[in-house]
Amino acid sequence: MYPLEGTGPLGPLLPAHISELVVGLVLFAIIIFVVWKVIVPRFETMYTERADAIRGGIERAEQAQDEAAQALAAYREKLATADDEAARIRDAAKATGTQIEAEMRSKAEDDAARIVNSARAQVEAEKSLAMESLRKDVGQMATTLAGRILGESLDDDARVKKTVDSFIVSLSEDSPKK
């Protein structure tokens, strides 16, 4: 009547002998008990450890992110301060440069004026020496020449000097002014 021995009308779900069903239920209960007492606590422990590790990782990541945000804010503040400091230093350098330029220009103008005055004084001194030398030499030559022309000696220095001076004055008046 049954094609397979050891099976009931529902097959392996309803075995022919009740003892097989009881043994199957007992073994199933033992497996459930072992799973419940050994495997489930290990899974729970592992799940808790992983959850704690993930939470700790998230907390550490959030903390690191907060620290990074604080460091970024501090960096931006320092950068802004450095920009302000650089602008202040640049302005101070420009002011100092302008002051140094003005001082150098003033010193150069003073030096130029001193050199021009010194040169003028030197030219005047050389002019005086040249005029004195010219008076002496021209006076002697004129006196010698006049003495030869007149045939007499002109030894009176005061008279000769007066004649030479009037001659030089007349020459300077006759020469064209530049």
C-alpha positions as CSV (number, residue, x, y, z in Angstrom):
1,M,0.0,0.0,0.0
2,Y,2.8,2.5,0.7
3,P,5.3,2.8,-2.0
4,L,8.1,3.7,0.4
5,E,8.6,1.9,3.7
6,G,9.0,3.9,6.9
7,T,6.8,6.8,5.6
8,G,3.2,7.5,6.4
9,P,0.5,8.9,4.2
10,L,2.1,12.4,4.4
11,G,5.6,11.1,3.7
12,P,8.5,12.1,6.0
13,L,6.3,14.6,7.8
14,L,4.3,12.0,9.4
15,P,6.4,8.9,9.9
16,A,5.0,5.4,10.3
17,H,6.3,5.1,13.8
18,I,5.6,7.6,16.5
19,S,9.1,7.0,18.0
20,E,10.7,8.6,15.0
21,L,8.6,11.6,15.4
22,V,9.5,11.9,19.1
23,V,13.2,11.4,18.4
24,G,13.0,14.0,15.7
25,L,11.3,16.5,18.0
26,V,13.8,15.8,20.8
27,L,16.7,16.3,18.4
28,F,15.1,19.4,17.1
29,A,14.7,20.7,20.7
30,I,18.3,19.9,21.5
31,I,19.4,21.7,18.4
32,I,17.2,24.7,19.3
33,F,18.6,24.6,22.9
34,V,22.2,24.5,21.7
35,V,21.6,27.2,19.2
36,W,19.8,29.3,21.9
37,K,22.5,28.8,24.6
38,V,25.7,28.7,22.5
39,I,25.3,30.2,19.1
40,V,22.8,33.1,19.8
41,P,24.9,34.5,22.7
42,R,28.0,34.4,20.5
43,F,26.1,36.2,17.7
44,E,24.8,38.7,20.3
45,T,28.3,39.3,21.6
46,M,29.7,39.7,18.2
47,Y,26.8,42.0,17.2
48,T,27.3,44.1,20.3
49,E,31.0,44.4,19.7
50,R,30.5,45.4,16.1
51,A,27.8,47.9,17.0
52,D,30.1,49.3,19.7
53,A,33.0,49.4,17.2
54,I,30.8,51.1,14.6
55,R,29.5,53.6,17.2
56,G,33.0,54.3,18.5
57,G,34.2,54.7,14.9
58,I,31.4,57.1,14.2
59,E,32.1,59.0,17.4
60,R,35.8,59.1,16.6
61,A,35.0,60.3,13.1
62,E,32.6,63.0,14.4
63,Q,35.3,64.0,17.0
64,A,37.9,64.1,14.2
65,Q,35.5,66.1,12.0
66,D,34.9,68.6,14.9
67,E,38.7,68.9,15.5
68,A,39.2,69.4,11.8
69,A,36.5,72.1,11.7
70,Q,38.2,73.8,14.7
71,A,41.6,73.5,13.1
72,L,40.2,75.0,9.8
73,A,38.6,77.9,11.7
74,A,41.9,78.5,13.5
75,Y,43.8,78.3,10.2
76,R,41.4,80.7,8.5
77,E,41.7,83.1,11.5
78,K,45.5,82.9,11.4
79,L,45.4,83.4,7.6
80,A,43.2,86.5,8.0
81,T,45.6,87.8,10.7
82,A,48.6,87.0,8.5
83,D,46.9,88.9,5.6
84,D,46.3,91.9,7.9
85,E,49.9,91.7,9.2
86,A,51.2,91.5,5.7
87,A,49.2,94.5,4.6
88,R,50.4,96.5,7.7
89,I,54.0,95.5,7.0
90,R,53.6,96.4,3.3
91,D,52.2,99.8,4.2
92,A,55.0,100.4,6.8
93,A,57.6,99.4,4.2
94,K,56.0,101.8,1.6
95,A,56.0,104.6,4.2
96,T,59.6,103.9,5.2
97,G,60.6,103.7,1.5
98,T,58.9,107.1,0.8
99,Q,60.7,108.6,3.9
100,I,64.0,107.2,2.8
101,E,63.5,108.4,-0.7
102,A,62.6,111.9,0.6
103,E,65.7,111.9,2.8
104,M,67.9,110.7,0.0
105,R,66.5,113.3,-2.4
106,S,67.0,116.1,0.2
107,K,70.6,114.9,0.9
108,A,71.3,114.8,-2.9
109,E,69.9,118.3,-3.3
110,D,72.0,119.5,-0.4
111,D,75.1,117.8,-1.8
112,A,74.4,119.2,-5.3
113,A,73.9,122.8,-3.9
114,R,77.1,122.4,-1.8
115,I,79.0,121.2,-4.9
116,V,77.6,124.0,-7.1
117,N,78.5,126.6,-4.4
118,S,82.0,125.1,-4.0
119,A,82.5,125.1,-7.8
120,R,81.3,128.8,-8.0
121,A,83.7,129.8,-5.2
122,Q,86.5,127.9,-6.9
123,V,85.7,129.6,-10.3
124,E,85.6,133.0,-8.6
125,A,88.9,132.3,-6.9
126,E,90.5,131.2,-10.2
127,K,89.0,134.2,-12.0
128,S,90.5,136.5,-9.4
129,L,93.9,134.8,-9.7
130,A,93.6,134.9,-13.5
131,M,92.6,138.6,-13.5
132,E,95.5,139.4,-11.1
133,S,98.0,137.5,-13.2
134,L,96.6,139.1,-16.3
135,R,96.9,142.6,-14.8
136,K,100.4,141.9,-13.8
137,D,101.5,140.3,-17.1
138,V,99.6,142.8,-19.3
139,G,100.8,145.7,-17.2
140,Q,104.4,144.6,-17.6
141,M,104.1,144.0,-21.3
142,A,102.2,147.2,-21.9
143,T,104.7,149.1,-19.8
144,T,107.6,147.6,-21.7
145,L,105.9,148.2,-25.1
146,A,105.0,151.7,-24.2
147,G,108.5,152.4,-22.9
148,R,109.9,151.1,-26.2
149,I,107.4,153.1,-28.2
150,L,108.1,156.3,-26.3
151,G,111.7,155.6,-25.9
152,E,111.7,156.2,-22.2
153,S,111.4,154.1,-19.1
154,L,108.1,153.9,-17.3
155,D,109.1,152.8,-13.8
156,D,106.4,154.4,-11.7
157,D,104.4,151.5,-10.5
158,A,101.4,153.5,-9.2
159,R,100.9,155.2,-12.6
160,V,101.5,152.0,-14.5
161,K,99.0,150.1,-12.4
162,K,96.3,152.9,-12.8
163,T,96.8,152.9,-16.6
164,V,96.6,149.0,-16.8
165,D,93.5,149.0,-14.6
166,S,91.7,151.6,-16.7
167,F,92.7,149.6,-19.9
168,I,91.3,146.3,-18.5
169,V,88.1,148.1,-17.4
170,S,87.7,149.6,-20.9
171,L,88.3,146.2,-22.4
172,S,85.6,144.5,-20.3
173,E,83.1,147.3,-21.1
174,D,83.8,147.0,-24.9
175,S,83.6,143.2,-25.0
176,P,80.1,141.8,-25.8
177,K,78.2,140.5,-22.7
178,K,77.1,136.9,-22.8
